[in-house]
Amino acid sequence: MGSLLHRYRNLSLRAKFALPIALFVVLLFGALIPGVLYLHTRTVLDGARERGLDLTKIFAHSSVQAVVSDDFLALRQIINSMASEQDVLYAMILDPSGRLLVHSDMRQAGQTYTDELSKSATQATAPLVQEAKVGAIRMYDFAVPIYVLNERRAVARLGISLEREWAGIRRMGGLILGLGVLALAMGLALATWLARSVTRPMHELAEGAEEIAAGNLSRVIAVRERDEVGRLGETFNRMARSLKARGEIDRDLSSTLDLTSVLETITRHSRDVLGADIACVAAVNPGTKAATMVSIAGARTDALQDLKVPAGRGLGGEVLATGRAVAVVDCSKDPRIAEEHSDLLRREGIVSTLVVPISRKGHTTGLLYVANRRATVFGRQDEDTLNHLAAQAAIAIENARLYEEVTKHAEDLENKVEERTQELQEINRRLEAASRHKSEFLANMSHELRTPLNAIIGFTRLVMRRSKEVLPAKQYENLEKINLSADQLLLLINDVLDLSKVEAGKMDVRPVSFQLESMIDVCLRTVEPMVKPEQIHLAKDLEPDLPQLVTDQDKLKQIVMNLLSNAIKFTETGTITVSARRQGERVSVAVTDPGMGIPEDARELIFEEFRQVDSSSTRRHGGTGLGLSISRHFARLLGGDITVQSRLGRGSTFTLTIPMRYEHEPIAPEASPMALKPTVSAHHGKVMLAIDDDPDAIYLLRENLGDAGYRVVGALGGDEGLEKARALRPFAITLDLLMAHRNGWDVLRDLKADPVTMGIPVIVISVVDNKESAYRLGAFDYLVKPFDREAILRALERIPPPGRGRTAVGG
Ligand code: ADP
């Protein structure tokens, strides 16, 4: 039952309508047809029965005389006339015992009837009717007793066939059945039609609603009737129209954030949706609280553009004040219309209007108007629609305003960023210029400082060498102090210059191939004079078969020298060890000392420029605080680094790790100066040409080399030098690189380009350490100022005598 009900609920409306009607029609005819048939049969049979009974009574009555008188002839006549009656099957007279007296069928004579029917017929006191069947024939059997003086003398029986009646009944039944089926079919058809006609609009409505729900807002439901379904259809159509309009508004509004376009969209759609002649938006000015027209659609004149809505005055003022919509059917008669507005409205021909507030978060920010040039009653529905549009407008207007603000902020920000970028670029330019100036200044200053410093050192050493015997010991010590201080100052200047070069990225790496072990030996030998053998012992712990390195030998040497001199400086007593190990494709060189150690918090700081553990140690040990910084810069330049491990009071280990092969630049050939081809030069004894723009430098050379058998001829500039070289063809030339008028590099190039001078060995003596370039240009040797007398003499000694192959030796 439950499932039947459930199925019924799921049926379509048409089926729900058609099913009960069809059921009713079927039940009606199902009951009606048999009923009618039954009644008809009964009527026909009852008629036949009445007629039969009447005939039997007449038969009995007419037979009384003949029975009383036993007149069989008369009886036969009566029976014959009875039997000739229509439908009479037989007629007979029985005596009370059932014995046949006369029978219409002569063959029955002498029979006695003892069957049930005959028994009840002979015993009956009133007329008797029984239905019977003889073969296939249905019949009525009538029996009427014949009384004479209250004595039952005989029974008259008549058999009347019902075949005719039944034939009629069958005909009639067929007719009724036919008519009934016809009526049933018509009834069902009627039910179906009725159901369809009632449900079709609903079906269409349902289909339309489904399509609308699926997003087809253009679907219009056909409305034929003005009944409830028709009204529902109309409502649906209106709803779809409204949804469509809102959808279009949403689409249009979301496609732009430009305030003017947003306002135009709102007025245009408001006009369309409400079918109005004019629509406009007035915006409230936050300062004055009054509203002014900002967008108008459908106006014919520019009258409305001047419309201003003061707070609290006129129709708009009322809406602004109350926040509720106001509709006016006839503007010319409405007292709420402000006087100054009446004229504007008349010029535009406005008769009716509807105004709603545009509100956002409880604040009325504007007004939305629709107006008609004909009298119009704006109803509840129009107000709702316009209110909805106003709500959309409020959001869109706010979004547009926010967007405007954000855009403005972004523009401001962009401008500020641009300004700041320009400022920064300017600062950067200035910084770059400052840095360039600083480097130039440092380069110039170091040159300017080094020239007199070299002179001081040179002269001091000269005086010390020549006057050691004559000078009082105290004076000699003073000279030693001068020499030491000047050396330190020179060291500092060189360090500062190195640092500025590294920082400016101008420090070149000149890789050469060399043996690490021999380089370490040179370093150890160099620092040896600095240690007191009774206090400090220098040791080396090198892995056997250390590989050949290809890297900047000068820089590596400078690092190791710095680590070694630090170790010596900060160690009182013990063994300082230089160790070297191979680590894959790298080598590590460590300098370990048992000295004072470095506190943990200073272990990184000491690698920064001018940083020392404490300044008192500087006073004690000297130093600039630049050594480690430069060393680390160099180590990194070579693709490695320096680390430190230390325990306070126990000593330190500085470990340098670098790749065995410096990979960034093509490898220069073996670090040997270019072989010099001896030229046949006129030998003027041991004449030396010194080209230097500093007369002191020439003087010092002359003084230092004079007593070694060299005659030094000076040239105070490049051009003079070239001239003298050609004229004198000296044994050797010393050349300063940084000269005021003519660069030493150019002079070297010219000397090597001139066939007359190209064979003369040139020893470069300069403050700049740029050996490789000098060798490449053909220099015989390279000494860094302040020159050491012994070093220059060693170089000169290496020059082979004229006529023999002069082979240059690198240094
Ligand atoms: P400088 O030695 O010229 O002062 P460095 O940059 O070479 O400059 O060293 C910076 C500081 O690091 C030193 O002043 C010293 O305080 C500390 N330092 C360097 N090497 C050692 C060492 N082997 N033992 C103890 N302290 C050291």
Residues whose N, C-alpha, C, O or C-beta is under 5 A from the ligand:
A	BS01	ADP	N566 A567 F570 G595 G597 I598 I606 R611 Q612 V613 D614 G622 G623 T624 G625 L626 G627 L628 S629 S652
